[in-house]
């Protein structure tokens, strides 16, 4: 059984996409990282998907989402040129770091963050098992935004630039 607050989350993929968009907008890795962390908590305070208490269902989604989030980090790194690449990656990493406590807890059985952070993180959640369509719509919108900002802000995808 997960610790209190460890079964509540916006899909990490959406956090990564939002952080990458922040990085493209700021153009500064340090600022992007900090704003990415702040965006994590802002997004968690919005209505979003949350599990219905079925742990096996939650874990199936969590594993797939974690892999998709890693895919976003890889895509940002591989598809965008400097300097956009580093700012986008820093923003994405900042946005996902608050949720590293979930896999850490699963692997170690210990809390990664201080109790006050975990308590705050749990209290701000506004979730429902019926909100998966909201998560998926946000993923499509954020993915399009990241792609557009990466192109506009000098991070044009390598594959696309070869065709130009």
C-alpha positions as CSV (number, residue, x, y, z in Angstrom):
1,X,0.0,0.0,0.0
2,X,1.3,3.4,-0.9
3,X,1.9,6.1,1.7
4,X,-0.7,8.9,2.0
5,X,-0.5,11.1,-1.0
6,X,1.5,8.6,-3.1
7,X,-1.5,7.6,-5.2
8,X,-2.5,11.1,-6.3
9,X,-1.1,12.7,-9.3
10,X,-1.5,14.5,-12.6
11,X,0.1,12.2,-15.2
12,X,3.8,12.8,-15.1
13,X,3.9,13.0,-18.9
14,X,1.8,16.2,-18.6
15,X,4.1,17.7,-16.0
16,X,7.1,16.9,-18.3
17,X,5.3,18.5,-21.3
18,X,4.4,21.6,-19.3
19,X,7.9,22.0,-18.0
20,X,9.3,21.6,-21.6
21,X,7.0,24.4,-22.7
22,X,8.1,26.6,-19.8
23,X,11.7,25.9,-20.8
24,X,11.0,27.0,-24.4
25,X,9.4,30.2,-23.2
26,X,12.1,31.2,-20.7
27,X,15.1,30.2,-22.7
28,X,17.1,29.9,-19.4
29,X,17.7,26.5,-17.9
30,X,17.9,27.7,-14.2
31,X,14.7,29.7,-14.5
32,X,13.0,26.9,-16.4
33,X,13.9,24.4,-13.7
34,X,12.5,26.6,-10.9
35,X,9.3,27.6,-12.7
36,X,8.9,23.9,-13.7
37,X,8.9,22.9,-10.0
38,X,6.4,25.6,-9.2
39,X,4.2,24.5,-12.2
40,X,4.0,21.0,-10.8
41,X,2.2,22.1,-7.7
42,X,0.0,24.5,-9.7
43,X,-1.1,21.7,-12.0
44,X,-1.7,19.3,-9.1
45,X,-4.1,21.9,-7.7
46,X,-6.2,21.7,-10.9
47,X,-9.0,19.1,-11.3
48,X,-7.3,16.0,-12.7
49,X,-7.4,12.2,-12.9
50,X,-6.8,10.1,-9.8
51,X,-7.2,6.4,-9.2
52,X,-10.3,4.8,-7.9
53,X,-8.5,2.8,-5.2
54,X,-7.7,-0.2,-7.4
55,X,-3.9,-0.5,-6.8
56,X,-3.2,-2.8,-9.7
57,X,-5.0,-0.5,-12.1
58,X,-3.1,2.5,-10.7
59,X,0.2,0.7,-11.1
60,X,-0.5,-0.2,-14.7
61,X,-1.2,3.4,-15.5
62,X,1.7,4.6,-13.4
63,X,4.3,2.4,-15.2
64,X,3.0,3.4,-18.7
65,X,2.9,7.1,-17.7
66,X,6.4,7.0,-16.3
67,X,7.7,5.5,-19.5
68,X,5.9,8.1,-21.5
69,X,7.3,10.8,-19.3
70,X,10.8,9.4,-20.0
71,X,9.9,9.4,-23.7
72,X,9.1,13.1,-23.5
73,X,12.5,13.8,-21.8
74,X,14.2,11.8,-24.5
75,X,12.3,13.5,-27.3
76,X,13.0,17.0,-26.0
77,X,16.7,16.1,-25.8
78,X,17.0,14.4,-29.2
79,X,14.7,16.6,-31.3
80,X,15.6,20.1,-30.3
81,X,18.7,22.1,-30.9
82,X,20.7,24.1,-28.4
83,X,19.9,26.4,-26.6
84,X,16.2,25.4,-26.5
85,X,17.1,21.8,-25.7
86,X,18.7,22.6,-22.3
87,X,16.0,25.0,-21.2
88,X,13.3,22.6,-22.3
89,X,14.9,19.7,-20.6
90,X,15.5,21.7,-17.4
91,X,11.9,22.8,-17.3
92,X,10.7,19.3,-17.8
93,X,13.0,17.9,-15.1
94,X,11.9,20.6,-12.7
95,X,8.2,19.8,-13.4
96,X,8.6,16.1,-12.7
97,X,11.0,16.1,-9.7
98,X,8.2,16.5,-7.1
99,X,6.8,13.2,-8.2
100,X,10.0,11.3,-7.9
101,X,8.8,10.4,-4.4
102,X,6.4,7.9,-6.0
103,X,8.9,5.5,-7.6
104,X,11.3,6.1,-4.7
105,X,8.7,5.0,-2.2
106,X,7.8,1.9,-4.3
107,X,11.5,0.9,-4.5
108,X,12.6,1.7,-0.9
109,X,9.5,2.0,1.2
110,X,10.8,5.3,2.5
111,X,9.7,8.9,2.0
112,X,11.9,11.0,-0.3
113,X,10.6,14.5,0.7
114,X,10.0,15.9,4.2
115,X,6.6,15.2,5.8
116,X,5.5,18.8,5.3
117,X,6.1,18.6,1.5
118,X,4.3,15.3,1.3
119,X,1.3,16.7,3.3
120,X,1.1,19.8,1.1
121,X,1.4,17.8,-2.0
122,X,-1.5,15.5,-0.9
123,X,-3.7,18.4,0.3
124,X,-3.7,20.3,-3.0
125,X,-4.9,17.4,-5.1
126,X,-8.3,17.7,-6.9
127,X,-8.8,14.4,-8.5
128,X,-11.4,11.9,-9.8
129,X,-11.2,8.6,-11.6
130,X,-13.5,10.1,-14.2
131,X,-11.0,12.7,-15.3
132,X,-8.8,10.6,-17.5
133,X,-10.2,12.4,-20.6
134,X,-9.0,15.7,-19.1
135,X,-5.5,14.3,-18.7
136,X,-5.4,12.9,-22.3
137,X,-6.8,16.2,-23.7
138,X,-4.1,18.1,-21.8
139,X,-1.5,15.8,-23.1
140,X,-2.5,16.5,-26.7
141,X,-2.6,20.3,-26.2
142,X,0.7,20.4,-24.2
143,X,2.4,18.1,-26.8
144,X,1.4,20.5,-29.6
145,X,2.5,23.5,-27.6
146,X,5.9,22.0,-26.9
147,X,6.4,21.1,-30.5
148,X,5.3,24.6,-31.7
149,X,7.4,26.5,-29.1
150,X,10.4,24.3,-29.8
151,X,10.2,25.3,-33.4
152,X,9.4,29.0,-32.8
153,X,12.0,29.5,-30.1
154,X,14.9,28.0,-32.0
155,X,14.5,24.4,-31.1
156,X,13.5,23.2,-34.5
157,X,13.4,19.4,-34.7
158,X,16.5,17.9,-36.3
159,X,14.5,15.7,-38.6
160,X,12.4,18.6,-39.8
161,X,15.3,20.9,-40.3
162,X,17.0,18.3,-42.6
163,X,13.9,18.5,-44.9
164,X,13.8,22.3,-45.0
